[in-house]
């Protein structure tokens, strides 16, 4: 292990200063090197740690280099078609290839005046833009690398190696009716990809943001992504993450939100691809009458592994939260769900509900689920629950008795189970796309919709 640590320290000294955005800015360089030191001191987590008990990440360093790809290849024709189809829907589109912004595939020309959407690398390379009215100099230049935002050791690694990402600022009272679509394409072979997104919603603003990761190659890419969301008083953010990585890819990510008084945060997490996937999603309800809703759906088969860790901190009184996660596991797939709701001492009159349902379609599929409540205040209403089971035999018999064959009947029930989460998405284009992706995974999926 000491040899590995020495190798990582050498990488921090040799790679960080010369190849990443902001390398000519002393404070950015120093913050990156400090973050890498924190990562190197801990290293990758092991299964001896409670939060990583069911997820083995030891293969990451063996399969790919940790150094980010600084010269991204051209995206595949399939990925270009996807970008063009999104642009044709009229959405504001930013495309990143192996973690680097590609302006030729992006479409951000028609944003309203009081919205700023730009590349993080652009800001880090030219710090004069920090002083513009759209950005808080301290938030971007200091808090971006702040240790307090490092929820896992992978967060420290992202702080050190973040290549690019979207930085979005919504002015107070700004309502954006058209969604912002952030498309991340993995086109390399054995690439390490480090996106970092920052979303700042001013008071009473409102927007919908889609974060889509896609990879079509069967190679061992490693994506380490991070998204920070700051939601001011009365603001509303609906964030949807669609994970559609290649069959051999590893994806480790965090989405971390902070909410002020009367704010609303809705998170949808759809995990439909990748070999090993981990999503950490957290939110802090710091103001009264704030509300969050976390929804998630994961469909895994063969030997895929998916791990969702969520944490909701009720810090202010009279806040509320809803959490609904569902998993469908086939083959030898393994699912993990760990959801924690913490009600802090001052958070009286909290209302929190959490549930995780899992459907096992084979004898080899496995799920480890752990919903948790930690309550340190009185006068609260908090519930949690979990189910793990197979398709209902009575429902299968009912469909078979109506002349529906066994495979189609199983697909109908599986889709109905998943659709409880899909229908919560308010963006029609994305909801339809996810429906099609799920149906494509099911036997006779093209016939399922006709029966519902």
C-alpha positions as CSV (number, residue, x, y, z in Angstrom):
1,X,0.0,0.0,0.0
2,X,2.9,2.4,0.7
3,X,4.1,1.9,-2.8
4,X,0.7,2.9,-4.1
5,X,0.5,5.9,-1.9
6,X,3.9,7.1,-3.1
7,X,2.8,6.6,-6.7
8,X,-0.3,8.7,-6.0
9,X,1.7,11.5,-4.4
10,X,4.0,11.6,-7.4
11,X,1.0,11.9,-9.6
12,X,-0.2,14.9,-7.5
13,X,3.1,16.6,-7.9
14,X,3.7,15.9,-11.6
15,X,0.2,15.8,-13.2
16,X,-1.9,18.3,-11.3
17,X,0.3,21.4,-12.0
18,X,0.5,20.9,-15.8
19,X,-2.6,19.4,-17.3
20,X,-5.8,20.7,-15.6
21,X,-7.9,23.8,-15.8
22,X,-6.6,26.6,-13.5
23,X,-3.1,25.2,-13.3
24,X,-1.7,28.8,-13.7
25,X,-3.8,30.1,-10.8
26,X,-1.8,29.5,-7.5
27,X,-4.9,29.2,-5.2
28,X,-6.6,26.7,-7.6
29,X,-3.4,24.7,-7.9
30,X,-2.8,24.6,-4.2
31,X,-6.4,23.5,-3.5
32,X,-6.1,20.7,-6.1
33,X,-2.9,19.4,-4.5
34,X,-4.3,19.6,-1.0
35,X,-7.4,17.6,-2.1
36,X,-5.2,15.0,-3.7
37,X,-3.2,14.7,-0.5
38,X,-6.4,14.0,1.4
39,X,-7.3,11.3,-1.1
40,X,-3.9,9.7,-0.9
41,X,-3.9,9.6,2.8
42,X,-7.1,7.6,2.8
43,X,-6.9,5.8,-0.5
44,X,-9.8,3.9,-2.0
45,X,-12.4,2.8,0.6
46,X,-12.4,-0.9,1.5
47,X,-15.3,-3.2,2.5
48,X,-14.2,-3.0,6.1
49,X,-15.8,0.4,6.1
50,X,-19.5,0.3,7.0
51,X,-20.5,2.7,4.2
52,X,-18.7,0.5,1.6
53,X,-19.5,-2.9,3.1
54,X,-21.2,-4.2,0.1
55,X,-19.3,-2.4,-2.7
56,X,-15.8,-3.4,-3.7
57,X,-14.0,-0.6,-5.6
58,X,-10.5,-2.2,-5.3
59,X,-10.4,-2.9,-9.1
60,X,-10.6,0.8,-10.1
61,X,-6.9,1.5,-9.8
62,X,-5.9,-1.7,-11.6
63,X,-8.2,-1.3,-14.6
64,X,-7.7,2.4,-15.4
65,X,-5.2,5.1,-14.7
66,X,-6.4,7.8,-12.3
67,X,-5.0,10.5,-14.5
68,X,-7.8,12.2,-16.4
69,X,-7.9,12.1,-20.2
70,X,-6.8,15.5,-21.3
71,X,-7.3,14.9,-25.1
72,X,-10.8,13.6,-25.6
73,X,-11.5,11.5,-28.7
74,X,-14.3,12.4,-31.0
75,X,-17.7,11.1,-29.8
76,X,-19.3,8.2,-31.7
77,X,-21.8,8.8,-34.4
78,X,-24.5,7.3,-32.1
79,X,-23.6,9.9,-29.4
80,X,-23.7,12.7,-31.9
81,X,-27.2,11.6,-33.0
82,X,-28.3,11.7,-29.4
83,X,-27.0,15.2,-29.0
84,X,-28.7,16.4,-32.1
85,X,-32.0,14.8,-31.1
86,X,-31.9,16.6,-27.8
87,X,-31.1,19.9,-29.4
88,X,-34.0,19.4,-31.8
89,X,-36.3,19.2,-28.8
90,X,-35.5,22.8,-28.0
91,X,-33.7,22.1,-24.7
92,X,-30.6,24.1,-23.6
93,X,-27.8,21.5,-24.2
94,X,-24.2,21.3,-22.9
95,X,-22.2,18.3,-24.2
96,X,-19.1,17.0,-22.6
97,X,-16.8,14.3,-24.1
98,X,-14.7,12.4,-21.6
99,X,-15.2,15.2,-19.2
100,X,-14.4,18.1,-21.6
101,X,-16.9,20.6,-22.9
102,X,-17.7,20.3,-26.7
103,X,-19.2,23.5,-27.9
104,X,-19.7,22.1,-31.4
105,X,-22.4,19.7,-30.1
106,X,-23.9,22.1,-27.6
107,X,-26.8,24.5,-27.9
108,X,-26.9,27.3,-25.4
109,X,-27.5,30.4,-27.6
110,X,-31.0,31.1,-26.5
111,X,-30.8,31.3,-22.8
112,X,-32.7,34.1,-21.0
113,X,-30.7,37.2,-20.0
114,X,-30.7,36.4,-16.2
115,X,-29.3,32.9,-16.6
116,X,-25.6,32.1,-16.9
117,X,-24.5,28.7,-18.0
118,X,-20.8,28.2,-18.7
119,X,-17.9,25.7,-18.6
120,X,-16.1,25.2,-15.3
121,X,-12.8,24.9,-17.0
122,X,-13.4,28.3,-18.7
123,X,-13.9,29.9,-15.3
124,X,-10.9,28.2,-13.6
125,X,-8.6,29.2,-16.5
126,X,-9.7,32.8,-16.5
127,X,-10.4,33.9,-12.9
128,X,-11.3,37.4,-14.0
129,X,-14.8,36.0,-14.7
130,X,-15.3,35.3,-11.0
131,X,-16.0,38.9,-10.5
132,X,-19.0,39.0,-12.8
133,X,-22.3,39.6,-11.2
134,X,-23.5,36.1,-12.0
135,X,-21.0,34.3,-9.8
136,X,-20.0,34.5,-6.2
137,X,-16.2,34.6,-6.2
138,X,-15.9,32.8,-2.9
139,X,-18.3,30.0,-3.8
140,X,-16.6,29.1,-7.1
141,X,-12.9,29.7,-6.2
142,X,-12.9,28.6,-2.5
143,X,-15.9,26.4,-1.7
144,X,-15.5,24.5,-4.9
145,X,-12.4,22.8,-3.4
146,X,-13.6,23.0,0.3
147,X,-13.0,19.9,2.4
148,X,-16.4,20.2,4.0
149,X,-18.0,19.2,0.6
150,X,-16.0,16.0,0.5
151,X,-18.6,13.4,1.5
152,X,-16.4,10.5,0.4
153,X,-12.7,10.0,-0.5
154,X,-13.9,10.0,-4.2
155,X,-15.1,13.6,-3.6
156,X,-11.5,14.6,-2.7
157,X,-10.3,12.8,-5.8
158,X,-12.8,14.8,-7.9
159,X,-11.6,18.0,-6.2
160,X,-8.1,17.3,-7.3
161,X,-8.8,16.1,-10.9
162,X,-12.0,17.8,-12.0
163,X,-11.6,18.6,-15.7
164,X,-14.7,20.4,-16.6
165,X,-18.5,20.6,-16.0
166,X,-21.4,22.9,-16.1
167,X,-21.7,26.0,-13.9
168,X,-25.3,27.3,-13.8
169,X,-26.5,30.5,-12.1
170,X,-30.2,31.4,-11.9
171,X,-30.9,35.0,-11.0
172,X,-33.6,35.6,-8.3
173,X,-37.2,35.2,-9.6
174,X,-35.9,33.7,-12.8
175,X,-38.2,30.9,-14.1
176,X,-36.7,28.7,-16.8
177,X,-39.5,26.7,-18.6
178,X,-37.1,24.9,-20.9
179,X,-35.0,22.2,-19.3
180,X,-31.2,22.3,-19.2
181,X,-29.7,19.1,-20.5
182,X,-26.1,18.2,-19.5
183,X,-24.9,15.3,-21.7
184,X,-21.7,13.5,-20.7
185,X,-20.3,11.1,-23.3
186,X,-17.7,8.5,-22.5
187,X,-15.9,7.7,-25.8
188,X,-12.4,6.8,-24.6
189,X,-10.8,3.4,-23.9
190,X,-9.8,3.0,-20.3
191,X,-10.3,6.7,-19.6
192,X,-10.7,8.4,-16.2
193,X,-13.4,11.1,-16.4
194,X,-13.9,13.8,-13.7
195,X,-17.0,16.0,-14.3
196,X,-17.9,18.7,-11.7
197,X,-21.2,20.6,-11.9
198,X,-22.2,23.6,-9.8
199,X,-25.9,24.8,-9.7
200,X,-26.8,28.0,-7.9
201,X,-30.5,28.9,-7.8
202,X,-31.3,32.4,-6.6
203,X,-34.3,33.3,-4.5
204,X,-37.7,32.2,-6.0
205,X,-36.0,30.9,-9.2
206,X,-37.1,27.6,-10.8
207,X,-35.5,25.2,-13.3
208,X,-35.3,21.6,-14.4
209,X,-31.9,20.0,-15.0
210,X,-31.1,16.7,-16.7
211,X,-27.7,15.1,-16.1
212,X,-27.2,12.2,-18.6
213,X,-24.1,9.9,-18.7
214,X,-23.8,7.6,-21.7
215,X,-21.1,5.2,-23.0
216,X,-21.5,2.8,-25.8
217,X,-18.1,1.1,-25.7
218,X,-17.4,-2.1,-23.7
219,X,-14.3,-0.7,-22.0
220,X,-13.2,-0.1,-18.4
221,X,-13.9,3.6,-18.2
222,X,-13.9,5.2,-14.8
223,X,-16.2,8.2,-14.2
224,X,-16.0,10.2,-10.9
225,X,-18.7,12.8,-11.0
226,X,-19.8,15.5,-8.6
227,X,-22.7,17.9,-8.6
228,X,-23.3,20.7,-6.0
229,X,-26.7,22.4,-5.8
230,X,-27.3,25.5,-3.7
231,X,-31.1,26.4,-3.5
232,X,-32.0,29.8,-2.1
233,X,-35.2,30.7,-0.3
234,X,-38.3,29.9,-2.3
235,X,-36.4,28.4,-5.2
236,X,-37.3,25.1,-6.9
237,X,-34.9,22.7,-8.7
238,X,-36.0,19.4,-10.3
239,X,-32.8,17.4,-11.1
240,X,-32.8,14.1,-13.0
241,X,-29.8,11.9,-13.4
242,X,-29.9,9.2,-16.1
243,X,-27.0,6.8,-15.9
244,X,-26.5,4.8,-19.1
245,X,-22.8,3.9,-19.0
246,X,-21.2,1.1,-21.0
247,X,-21.3,-2.5,-19.8
248,X,-17.8,-2.5,-18.3
249,X,-17.7,1.0,-16.9
250,X,-17.3,2.1,-13.3
251,X,-19.3,5.2,-12.2
252,X,-18.9,6.8,-8.8
253,X,-20.8,10.0,-8.2
254,X,-22.2,12.4,-5.7
255,X,-25.1,14.9,-5.8
256,X,-25.2,17.2,-2.8
257,X,-27.8,19.9,-2.3
258,X,-28.3,22.6,0.4
259,X,-31.8,24.1,0.8
260,X,-33.0,27.4,2.3
261,X,-36.4,28.5,3.6
262,X,-39.4,27.4,1.5
263,X,-37.2,25.8,-1.2
264,X,-38.0,22.6,-3.1
265,X,-35.6,20.0,-4.4
266,X,-36.7,17.0,-6.5
267,X,-34.2,14.4,-7.4
268,X,-34.7,11.5,-9.9
269,X,-31.9,8.9,-10.2
270,X,-32.2,6.3,-13.0
271,X,-29.4,3.7,-13.1
272,X,-29.8,1.6,-16.3
273,X,-26.2,0.8,-17.3
274,X,-22.6,0.4,-16.1
275,X,-20.8,-2.5,-14.5
276,X,-20.2,-0.9,-11.0
277,X,-22.3,2.1,-10.1
278,X,-22.4,4.1,-6.8
279,X,-24.6,7.2,-6.3
280,X,-24.4,9.3,-3.1
281,X,-27.2,11.7,-2.9
282,X,-27.6,14.1,0.0
283,X,-29.6,17.2,0.9
284,X,-29.6,19.5,3.9
285,X,-32.9,21.3,4.7
286,X,-31.5,24.3,6.4
287,X,-34.7,26.5,6.2
288,X,-38.2,26.2,7.6
289,X,-40.9,24.9,5.2
290,X,-38.3,23.4,2.8
291,X,-39.2,20.2,1.1
292,X,-37.2,17.5,-0.8
293,X,-38.3,14.5,-2.8
294,X,-35.8,11.8,-3.8
295,X,-36.9,9.2,-6.3
296,X,-34.8,6.4,-7.8
297,X,-35.0,3.4,-10.1
298,X,-32.3,0.9,-10.8
299,X,-32.5,-2.0,-13.4
300,X,-29.5,-4.4,-13.3
301,X,-28.8,-7.8,-14.8
302,X,-26.0,-10.2,-15.4
303,X,-23.2,-9.3,-12.9
304,X,-23.9,-5.6,-12.6
305,X,-23.6,-3.9,-9.3
306,X,-25.4,-0.7,-8.1
307,X,-25.2,1.1,-4.8
308,X,-27.3,4.0,-3.7
309,X,-26.5,5.9,-0.5
310,X,-28.9,8.7,0.4
311,X,-28.9,11.1,3.3
312,X,-31.5,13.7,4.2
313,X,-30.7,16.1,7.0
314,X,-33.6,17.9,8.6
315,X,-31.9,20.8,10.3
316,X,-34.7,23.5,10.4
317,X,-38.2,23.0,11.9
318,X,-41.3,22.3,9.8
319,X,-39.4,20.7,6.9
320,X,-40.6,17.6,5.0
321,X,-39.2,14.9,2.8
322,X,-40.4,12.0,0.6
323,X,-38.1,9.2,-0.7
324,X,-39.1,6.5,-3.1
325,X,-36.6,4.0,-4.5
326,X,-37.3,0.9,-6.5
327,X,-34.9,-1.8,-7.9
328,X,-35.3,-4.5,-10.5
329,X,-32.5,-7.1,-10.4
330,X,-32.1,-10.1,-12.8
331,X,-29.3,-12.5,-13.5
332,X,-26.5,-12.3,-10.9
333,X,-27.0,-8.6,-10.3
334,X,-26.4,-7.0,-6.9
335,X,-28.2,-4.0,-5.6
336,X,-27.5,-1.9,-2.5
337,X,-29.7,0.8,-0.9
338,X,-28.7,2.7,2.2
339,X,-31.0,5.6,3.0
340,X,-30.6,7.7,6.1
341,X,-32.9,10.4,7.4
342,X,-31.6,12.5,10.3
343,X,-33.9,14.8,12.2
344,X,-31.7,17.3,14.1
345,X,-32.5,18.6,17.6
346,X,-34.1,21.9,16.4
347,X,-36.1,20.2,13.6
348,X,-39.5,19.9,15.3
349,X,-42.6,19.2,13.3
350,X,-40.6,17.3,10.7
351,X,-42.5,15.1,8.3
352,X,-40.4,12.4,6.6
353,X,-41.3,9.3,4.7
354,X,-38.9,6.8,3.1
355,X,-39.5,3.5,1.3
356,X,-37.4,1.1,-0.8
357,X,-39.0,-1.7,-2.9
358,X,-37.0,-4.4,-4.7
359,X,-38.0,-7.0,-7.3
360,X,-35.8,-10.0,-7.8
361,X,-36.3,-11.7,-11.1
362,X,-33.8,-14.6,-10.6
363,X,-32.6,-16.8,-7.8
364,X,-29.1,-15.4,-8.2
365,X,-30.0,-11.7,-7.9
366,X,-29.3,-10.1,-4.5
367,X,-30.1,-6.9,-2.7
368,X,-28.9,-5.4,0.6
369,X,-31.1,-2.7,1.8
370,X,-30.9,-0.6,5.0
371,X,-33.4,2.3,5.5
372,X,-32.5,4.3,8.6
373,X,-34.1,7.0,10.8
374,X,-32.1,9.0,13.4
375,X,-34.4,11.3,15.3
376,X,-33.2,13.8,17.9
377,X,-36.3,16.0,18.1
378,X,-39.9,15.6,19.4
379,X,-43.2,16.2,17.6
380,X,-42.2,14.6,14.3
381,X,-43.8,12.2,11.9
382,X,-41.3,9.8,10.3
383,X,-41.7,6.5,8.7
384,X,-39.6,4.1,6.7
385,X,-40.1,0.7,5.0
386,X,-38.5,-1.8,2.7
387,X,-39.7,-4.9,0.7
388,X,-37.7,-7.5,-1.2
389,X,-39.6,-10.1,-3.3
390,X,-40.5,-11.7,-6.6
391,X,-43.4,-11.1,-9.0
392,X,-46.8,-11.8,-7.5
393,X,-48.0,-15.2,-8.5
394,X,-51.7,-14.3,-8.3
395,X,-51.1,-11.4,-10.7
396,X,-49.2,-13.7,-13.1
397,X,-52.0,-16.2,-13.0
398,X,-54.6,-13.5,-13.7
399,X,-52.7,-12.3,-16.8
400,X,-52.1,-15.9,-18.0
401,X,-55.8,-16.7,-17.6
402,X,-56.5,-13.8,-20.1
403,X,-54.4,-15.5,-22.8
404,X,-51.1,-13.6,-22.2
405,X,-48.0,-15.7,-22.4
406,X,-45.6,-16.1,-19.5
407,X,-42.8,-13.8,-20.7
408,X,-45.2,-11.0,-21.6
409,X,-47.0,-11.3,-18.3
410,X,-43.8,-11.0,-16.4
411,X,-42.8,-8.0,-18.5
412,X,-46.1,-6.2,-17.9
413,X,-45.8,-6.6,-14.1
414,X,-42.1,-5.6,-14.1
415,X,-42.9,-2.5,-16.1
416,X,-45.8,-1.6,-13.9
417,X,-43.5,-1.9,-10.9
418,X,-40.9,0.4,-12.5
419,X,-43.4,2.9,-13.9
420,X,-44.3,4.1,-10.4
421,X,-40.9,6.0,-10.4
422,X,-40.8,6.8,-14.2
423,X,-44.1,8.7,-14.1
424,X,-42.8,11.1,-11.5
425,X,-40.6,12.8,-14.1
426,X,-42.2,16.0,-15.3
427,X,-40.1,16.4,-18.5
428,X,-42.1,14.6,-21.3
429,X,-39.1,13.9,-23.5
430,X,-37.0,12.4,-20.7
431,X,-39.9,10.4,-19.3
432,X,-40.6,8.9,-22.8
433,X,-36.9,8.1,-23.3
434,X,-36.7,6.3,-20.0
435,X,-39.9,4.4,-20.7
436,X,-38.3,3.1,-24.0
437,X,-35.1,2.2,-22.3
438,X,-36.9,0.1,-19.7
439,X,-39.1,-1.5,-22.3
440,X,-36.1,-2.4,-24.4
441,X,-34.8,-4.4,-21.4
442,X,-37.9,-6.5,-21.2
443,X,-39.1,-9.6,-23.2
444,X,-41.7,-8.4,-25.7
445,X,-41.3,-4.9,-24.4
446,X,-42.8,-3.4,-27.6
447,X,-46.1,-5.1,-26.7
448,X,-46.2,-4.1,-23.0
449,X,-47.5,-0.5,-23.5
450,X,-50.4,-1.8,-25.6
451,X,-51.6,-3.8,-22.6
452,X,-51.4,-1.0,-20.1
